[in-house]
Amino acid sequence: MALNPASSPVFKIPQSVLVVIHTPALEVLLIRRTEPDPQAPAFWQSVTGSKDAHDEPWADTAAREVYEETGIDCRPGSALAPQLQDWNLENVYPIYPRWLHRYAPGVVFNTERLFGLQVPDGTSVRLDAREHTHYQWLPYRQAAAMCFSPSNAEACTLLPRFVSARV
């Protein structure tokens, strides 16, 4: 029996980006996820998201996710495009059990590519209400302490190294 491709489940690709959005003063934008489970603890994070296609370039994924989640435009051709910096670092970690159902059977690890995006002080943020409820700008050490994900916290602490490398 052949499966109808239209009825086949669409699974997430286990390749994602994490984008630390920050000001020149190293204040980091954190966004709070919307969780359907009222018993789940609220958690703060940087912009994250998976590739839409296996061959989608990492930078395109990063720019798309930043725009979708915050309304900040760093897509190719935008004024902020040159500020999107690929840190050339990747984390491989086990997918949290609560999200395993989003991936194909047997997929248990995700590869996360790290980026930084420097934005001017006062950059406006427009959240996607389906994904996030609040945002805040915090000094990078405070932001690291607030992050739910250990890899996100570590990325925040690495921020000064990558900003000074650009100067």
Secondary structure, 3 states (H helix, E strand, C coil): CCCCHHHCCCCCCCEEEEEEEECCCCEEEEEEECCCCCCCCCCEECEEEECCCCCCCHHHHHHHHHHHHHCCCCCCCCCCHHHEEEEEEEEEEECCHHHHHHCCCCCCEEEEEEEEEECCCCCCCCCCCCCEEEEEEEEHHHHHHHECCHHHHHHHHHHHHHHHHHC
